[in-house]
Amino acid sequence: MTKRILASGNEAIALAAIDAGVRLGTGYPGTPSSEILEEFAAHGGDAEWAPNEKVALEVAIGAAFARARALVTMKHVGLNVAADPLFTIAYAGTPGGLVIVSADDPGMASSQNEQDNRRYAIAAGVPMLEPADSQQAYDFTRRAFELAEQFRCPVLLRLTTRVCHSKCALTTRPPVTAPAIRYERDCKANVMIPAYARIAHRKLRARLHELQQLNEQGEFIRELPGDSELGIIASGISIQHAHDAAPQASFLELGMTYPLPLERMRKFAAGVKRCVVVEEGDPVLLEAALAAGIPVTGKAEMYRFGELSVGRVRRLLANETTPEPAPPAGKPPQLCLGCPHRKSYEALRELGCIVAGDIGCYTLGVLPPFEAVDSCVCMGASITTGLGLRRVLPEAEARRVVSVIGDSTFWHTGINGIVEMLYNRPATGHLVVVLDNSITAMTGMQENPSTGRDLKHRPAPALSIEDTVRAMGVDCVEVIDSTQEYEKFVELIRRQLGTNETTVVIARRPCILGMAKLKAREGSKA
């Protein structure tokens, strides 16, 4: 039966996955994508948080090799981590439907960059669908699984923050029966040795040509006639802004943004006096149109940064390049008053440490009153950038370097840094502080491999950070509560900075918000 509800883009994708018969959902939490798998699990789907995005995609690939439909979710920077399997599975493909959600973050509401992952579709050679609202998020997700199976290729589903979190009316459709699960051996298709990969690459390019022809037929195109003076080509959330900014214009709305329907774009542009491409982020559509000789214009460089809005699109269409009004001042983010990370940063600041930081709540230690983080690059980079500093700084300076990483990030990509620390050991040793608040807090209190609970908060094996690093051969491993044992923590850090040992100090104290959520869940079960 169909039903009409109010749903966000993330909720729409989860519902579509349920109705499309998805057998497995995998991912790593990251705003603005985190709610997708949580909603999928809440509606009865089999979902898991993987240690990182690469693992999530590889698990989903395995499921799709058995003809299961699999959904993988991550934020835009997560696709960097998953790029290695993505580029190869684009060649091999899978018999089961494989759909990868990339939730981009224009304006960097909670990210370290605002990369435009439409570039990944082009580079990897996989089709990309871009919904503009919750209804399209639902419809495109269901269709993506069909396309993935029809063309034996992964499909990228790109959303942005506003589509992920904005709610609108959504009409669902009856669920379908999922394809039967079975494995058929096909070495030439699934084993990408050079001899087979060369053949697969040619098939990939032929497949993209077929997909472009499909796109030209108009299934993912909506053309709205209007004033012939102005035509607008747009995709995703930019469609909504453009309609409000110039309701009188003619519109060509693109739902599949790779491979593009260039001939439909050419015909549309020829039918209007002025054709403008309105898009957030990089000028991906503009560049493709211009390269094909389509007479379009785009936006000034100043509109490449941050999210678009109705007001910004009006300025863009008017070729207005005067300075934009400053946005209203907002409350800066900060560590919670009861956050266990606060005392750790007070100690590192007191000791004058050079702190190589990482991605998570604790990144906020760069802000006042602590100002105790010196670098932050990407997940897991705190350990390895700290090691680079240790290797080249004069000894007195090298002994001040500390790498700070969180518990979820340790499992994500921190372990390889520990391997580097032990294998290519600096002369002064190195000190890693794991700020373990027993939850993945920054993205909404998700579980991780050391919490002892799975995505649905059910009991699960709890991996031990201290046992792991001891088994790897770290010289000194200490577990301490830096809030309750502050002076002892300061002395421990001071002592280990003066040795040549490899050291991992685990500053463990649960997040107060995470504990409140845990107690609320336990109370609801009682």
C-alpha angles and dihedrals in degrees: 000000000000122000134188118223142154109255142162121236090257092051090047092055091049092050091047090052090053092048092045092057097247108183099195137022119194134174149119120260115256132148125281094022103047100099095058098078093036090056091043090054092045089058092052102271122144104245138162140186107232122207089252142349096265090057091045093055093045092051089050090049089055091051091048090051085064090053093256119141109244132188123202122192132192143136120263097269089049089068088064088062092046095044095099096064091033095063093048098043087052085067098040101035123189132251090229122069111269117188123179120198117210110189106197123202112212108188091026097253088173108353141092094235141009100229116170109234094198081088089065093059090054095044096045095038099234130134118259129204121196118196119204097201143002094280092055090043088059096042096043093048092055092045092047091064091051092050092047090056096040094052098027093233138113115259123216115218109197122199131169130216096268094050091045095053106025117095128219139156113294130189114202126204132219114285121254130227109259118237115267114268114242138137122227119185112241110160096172091056099040106035110072102203111151095262093055095035092058089058091044092053091057090048090051092056092047089050092052089053090054091048091051090053089050090051092050089059089069108242091131096032128092116190118191117187118220139131110358090213092074131030123182126201112196144150138198120001090345087075091064094048093046094051091054093043096048111013092165095060128100113251138209107189115195121206098172107051097178124074090023126219092238096171092053088049090049093050092047093049091050090057097059133059094229124021119194127187110218113194138145119239122359121018091249098143092040094052092048092049094048092046088055091051095250111153103237137133129214140194133301115260092255090068092056090081125077130350124322121238135185090265094049092049090052089053091044092053090047091052087239111168102166114122113288120239112269112257116248114272113261133196109275116235117256142175111273114261091247096040113138090218093068097077092045090057092045088056095047090049091047090053093048094238126176099231122205102200137200143204118293143062089311091065084079086073085087089072129077135311090032106031085178104136119088102181142013121178112152144319110315096003095114093080096044097042088048089053090051090054091048092052097055109027121094110267097258091052094040090058090061094060117109127174116216121198137162129239097252091043090050089061092040099059107328097098093069088055090055088051089053091048091054099038098043097029117189116232090244094047115228141256123222120186115199109202097208113189092162096242142062091253108168095062098045111293100293122170124253135191094280100047095079092233134092130224091285090048092249120143112281136166110287114220116215119228092197094049090048096053092041090054089049090057106257108166099222126025121177132175116203143156103235091194099053095031100036099147091045089050092052092050092047092053092044092050096047093047087060095053132074092232129120104242137188116189114189110205099198126188124130121251108257092222091049091051091050091053091047092051091047091053092047090048092052090054094051 
